[in-house]
Amino acid sequence: MGLVVSLDEGKKKGSAKIEPLVELVSADMNRVNELILSKAGSDVAMIPEVANHLISSGGKRLRPMLTLSAARLCGYRGDGHVKLAASVEFMHTATLLHDDVVDESELRRGKLAARMLWGNQASVLVGDFLLGQAFRMMVEVGSLDALDVLSTAAAVIAEGEVMQLSAAKHMSTTEDEYLAVIRAKTAALFSAAAEVGPIIAGLGRAERAAFRSYGTNLGLAFQLIDDALDYGGSSAELGKKVGDDFREGKITLPVVLAYRRGSESERAFWQRALERGEIGEGDLEKAIGLLRSHHAIEDTVERARHFGSVSRDALAPLPESPHKDALLEVVDFCIERAY
């Protein structure tokens, strides 16, 4: 099923692209990719096998590109942004490896999840190895502030994972509680990835706050669109099966909205399917129907648009440049995935 929502007036469907950002950071990104492959190496054969399975699976590498572009926008001319960008990608990859174990996911980016090929133990341990390599590269850069921001993000992400585990299968989860989960689990790394740019460029509090806000709100918008796509997208867009969140008993924003707006019998359906895990044939279709009837998918996209606007406004005071334009367009690109 496709998701159809009204576009902003004057906005051409699918007009925003990630390519301007990709082109601007392509030379730096080549260096990041070389560093990633180098640092994923190990004499323990299983480590590069598991790491490269996910690293080479075609992710957009959006988070490290934010680091590279933010640093360039802030006038940075050194090499530290390359190591920090690689650190950010390793942190993200480690999180994916750990997530798939916790969620018992079968697919990641359209391929079998590493846990399906090497097992849960190997996935967790290789994720730990990548986190260790990420912190080694952060230390090599020599910026205590950048190390502080990224290490804090690592702790916050872990907290977010535990918060999500606590909220899972609890239909009493509120919108505020869910937003707190994704602020920690997803937005924290977007925020840190953007903020380390002005840090290593030697800029001050105002610029750091601007990029921190940009990244946080972009991350929130990004995750909310993912939530909407899980019920209204396609497997090709998601890189996983449509309805995986439903099958895994995840309480995401569309479900929170539909549950609170639903009748007593509808709430009983959500409790049976998600709290007790009693999912039968046709239940996913019924869930999608309930989400649509209560406009839960559309309203989730509207929430994402709101955070996207906050993200764009955060960069408004910065001087005009191709990097600024590309970072602003990325916000629209992330949201337009839902169309």
C-alpha positions in Angstrom: 0.0 0.0 0.0 1.3 3.5 -0.9 1.0 6.5 1.4 -0.7 9.5 -0.1 -0.5 12.8 1.7 -0.9 16.4 0.5 2.3 18.2 -0.3 3.2 21.7 0.8 1.9 24.2 -1.7 4.4 25.0 -4.4 6.5 22.0 -3.5 7.1 19.6 -6.3 6.7 15.9 -5.4 10.0 14.2 -4.9 11.9 17.4 -5.8 14.3 17.3 -2.9 17.5 15.3 -3.4 20.4 14.0 -1.4 22.8 14.2 -4.4 23.9 17.8 -3.8 25.3 16.8 -0.4 26.8 13.6 -1.8 28.6 15.5 -4.5 29.9 18.2 -2.1 31.5 15.7 0.3 32.4 13.0 -2.3 36.2 13.5 -2.0 36.1 13.5 1.8 33.6 10.6 1.8 36.0 8.5 -0.3 38.6 9.0 2.4 36.0 8.0 5.0 35.1 4.8 3.2 38.8 3.9 2.9 39.3 4.5 6.6 36.1 2.5 7.4 37.4 -0.5 5.5 40.8 -0.2 7.1 39.5 0.1 10.7 37.0 -2.8 10.2 40.0 -5.1 9.5 41.2 -7.6 12.1 43.2 -10.8 12.3 40.1 -12.4 13.7 38.4 -13.4 10.4 34.8 -13.2 11.5 35.1 -9.5 12.5 35.7 -8.1 9.0 33.2 -10.6 7.5 30.4 -9.4 9.8 31.4 -5.8 9.6 31.7 -5.6 5.9 28.4 -7.4 5.4 26.6 -4.4 6.8 29.1 -1.7 5.8 28.9 -2.7 2.1 25.1 -3.2 2.1 24.3 0.2 0.5 23.3 2.6 3.3 23.3 6.3 2.4 25.9 7.1 5.0 23.9 10.2 5.9 25.3 10.7 9.4 29.0 10.8 8.4 28.1 13.1 5.5 26.5 15.5 8.0 29.8 15.6 9.9 31.8 16.3 6.8 29.5 19.0 5.5 29.1 20.7 8.8 32.9 20.9 9.2 33.3 22.3 5.7 30.4 24.8 6.2 32.2 26.0 9.3 35.4 26.6 7.4 37.4 23.6 8.7 40.5 22.7 6.6 42.1 19.9 8.5 41.7 16.1 8.4 40.0 15.4 11.7 36.5 15.5 10.2 37.3 12.4 8.2 38.1 10.3 11.4 35.1 11.8 13.2 32.8 10.9 10.3 34.1 7.4 10.2 33.6 7.2 14.0 30.0 8.3 13.5 29.4 5.6 10.9 30.9 2.9 13.1 28.7 4.0 16.0 25.7 3.8 13.7 26.7 0.4 12.3 27.3 -1.0 15.8 23.8 0.2 16.8 22.3 -1.6 13.8 24.0 -4.8 14.7 22.8 -4.6 18.3 19.3 -3.5 17.2 18.8 -6.5 14.9 19.6 -8.8 17.8 17.3 -7.1 20.2 14.5 -6.9 17.6 15.1 -10.3 16.2 15.1 -8.8 12.7 15.7 -11.0 9.7 16.5 -8.3 7.1 18.7 -5.2 7.1 18.9 -2.9 4.1 17.2 -5.6 2.0 19.8 -8.3 2.9 19.8 -11.0 5.5 20.7 -9.4 8.9 24.2 -10.3 10.2 22.6 -12.3 13.0 20.9 -14.6 10.5 24.2 -15.5 9.0 26.7 -15.4 12.0 24.4 -15.5 15.0 23.5 -13.1 17.7 26.7 -13.5 19.7 28.9 -12.5 16.8 26.7 -9.6 15.9 26.8 -8.1 19.4 30.6 -8.7 19.7 31.4 -7.2 16.3 29.3 -4.2 17.2 31.4 -3.8 20.3 34.5 -4.0 18.3 33.3 -1.2 16.0 32.4 1.0 18.9 36.0 0.5 20.2 37.4 1.4 16.9 35.2 4.5 16.8 36.5 5.7 20.1 40.1 5.1 19.1 39.6 7.4 16.1 37.9 10.0 18.2 40.9 10.1 20.5 43.3 10.4 17.5 41.6 13.6 16.5 42.6 15.1 19.8 39.5 17.2 20.5 38.2 16.7 24.0 34.9 18.5 23.1 34.3 16.3 20.1 35.1 13.2 22.2 32.7 14.5 24.9 29.8 15.0 22.4 30.2 11.7 20.7 30.8 9.6 23.8 27.7 11.2 25.4 25.7 10.3 22.3 26.8 6.7 22.7 25.5 6.6 26.2 22.3 8.3 25.3 21.7 5.9 22.4 22.1 3.0 24.8 19.6 4.6 27.2 17.2 5.0 24.3 17.5 1.3 23.5 16.6 0.4 27.0 13.8 2.9 27.1 12.4 1.4 23.9 12.7 -2.1 25.5 10.7 -0.9 28.4 8.0 0.8 26.2 7.7 -2.3 23.9 4.4 -4.1 24.1 3.0 -1.4 26.4 0.0 0.3 24.8 0.0 2.9 27.6 3.0 4.6 26.0 2.3 8.3 25.3 3.4 10.4 22.4 5.8 12.3 24.7 7.3 9.1 26.0 7.7 7.8 22.5 9.4 11.0 21.3 11.8 10.7 24.3 12.7 7.3 23.0 13.5 8.4 19.5 15.2 11.6 20.7 17.7 9.3 22.5 17.8 6.3 20.1 17.9 8.1 16.8 18.2 11.8 17.1 21.2 11.8 19.5 23.6 10.5 16.8 22.3 12.9 14.1 22.8 15.7 16.7 26.3 14.7 17.6 27.3 14.1 14.0 26.4 17.6 13.1 27.7 19.3 16.2 31.3 18.0 16.0 31.7 19.9 12.7 31.7 23.4 14.3 33.6 22.0 17.3 36.7 20.9 15.3 36.4 24.1 13.2 36.9 26.0 16.5 33.6 27.9 16.4 31.6 28.9 19.4 28.5 28.2 21.4 26.0 29.7 18.9 27.2 27.6 16.0 27.4 24.5 18.1 23.8 25.0 19.3 22.6 25.6 15.7 24.1 22.4 14.4 23.0 20.5 17.5 19.4 21.6 16.9 19.6 20.9 13.2 20.8 17.4 13.8 18.4 16.6 16.6 15.3 17.7 14.7 16.4 16.1 11.5 16.9 12.8 13.4 13.4 13.1 14.9 11.9 13.8 11.4 13.9 10.9 9.9 12.7 8.4 12.5 9.0 9.5 12.3 9.1 9.0 8.5 10.5 5.6 9.0 7.6 4.9 11.4 5.1 6.0 8.8 6.8 4.0 6.0 6.6 0.8 8.0 2.9 0.9 7.5 2.6 2.9 4.3 5.8 2.2 2.4 7.3 -0.6 0.5 10.0 -3.2 1.3 12.3 -1.6 -1.3 12.1 1.8 0.5 12.6 0.3 3.9 15.2 -2.3 3.3 13.1 -4.6 5.5 9.7 -6.1 5.5 6.7 -3.8 5.6 5.0 -4.2 9.0 8.2 -5.4 10.8 7.4 -2.9 13.6 4.0 -4.5 14.0 5.3 -8.0 14.0 8.0 -7.1 16.5 5.4 -5.5 18.8 7.0 -2.1 18.6 4.9 0.8 19.8 5.6 3.6 17.3 3.9 7.0 16.9 1.3 5.9 14.3 0.2 3.1 16.7 0.2 5.5 19.7 -2.1 7.9 17.8 -4.5 5.2 16.5 -4.7 3.5 19.9 -5.7 6.7 21.7 -8.2 7.7 19.0 -9.7 4.2 18.7 -12.8 2.6 20.1 -12.8 0.1 22.9 -12.8 -2.8 20.5 -10.0 -1.2 18.4 -7.9 -0.8 21.5 -8.5 -4.4 22.4 -7.2 -5.4 18.9 -3.9 -3.4 19.5 -3.6 -5.0 23.0 -4.0 -8.5 21.6 -1.7 -8.0 18.7 1.1 -5.9 20.2 1.0 -6.5 24.0 0.2 -10.2 23.9 1.8 -10.9 20.5 -1.3 -12.8 19.2 -1.0 -11.8 15.6 -3.1 -13.7 13.1 -3.6 -13.7 9.3 -5.0 -10.4 8.1 -4.0 -8.5 11.3 -1.4 -6.3 9.6 -4.0 -5.3 7.0 -6.4 -4.5 9.8 -3.8 -2.5 11.6 -3.0 -0.4 8.5 -6.8 0.1 8.0 -7.1 1.5 11.6 -4.1 3.7 11.2 -5.6 5.1 8.0 -9.1 5.6 9.4 -7.7 7.6 12.3 -5.2 9.6 10.1 -2.4 8.3 12.2 0.1 7.9 9.3 -0.7 11.3 7.9 -0.4 12.9 11.3 3.0 11.2 11.9 4.2 12.7 8.7 2.9 16.1 9.8 4.9 15.7 13.1 8.0 15.0 10.9 7.3 18.1 8.9 7.2 20.1 12.1 10.6 18.8 13.2 11.9 19.4 9.7 10.9 23.0 9.9 12.7 23.4 13.3 15.8 21.8 11.8 15.8 24.1 8.8 15.3 27.2 11.0 18.3 26.2 13.2 20.7 26.8 10.2 19.0 30.0 9.1 21.4 32.4 10.8 24.5 30.8 9.1 26.0 32.4 6.0 24.8 31.2 2.6 26.9 28.5 1.0 26.4 25.4 -1.2 26.9 23.2 2.0 24.1 25.1 3.8 21.8 24.6 0.8 22.6 20.9 0.6 22.0 20.4 4.4 18.7 22.2 4.1 17.7 20.1 1.1 18.5 16.9 3.0 15.8 17.8 5.5 13.2 17.9 2.7 14.6 14.7 1.1 14.2 12.8 4.4 10.6 13.9 4.7 9.7 13.3 1.1 10.5 9.6 1.4 7.0 9.3 2.7 5.4 10.5 -0.6 
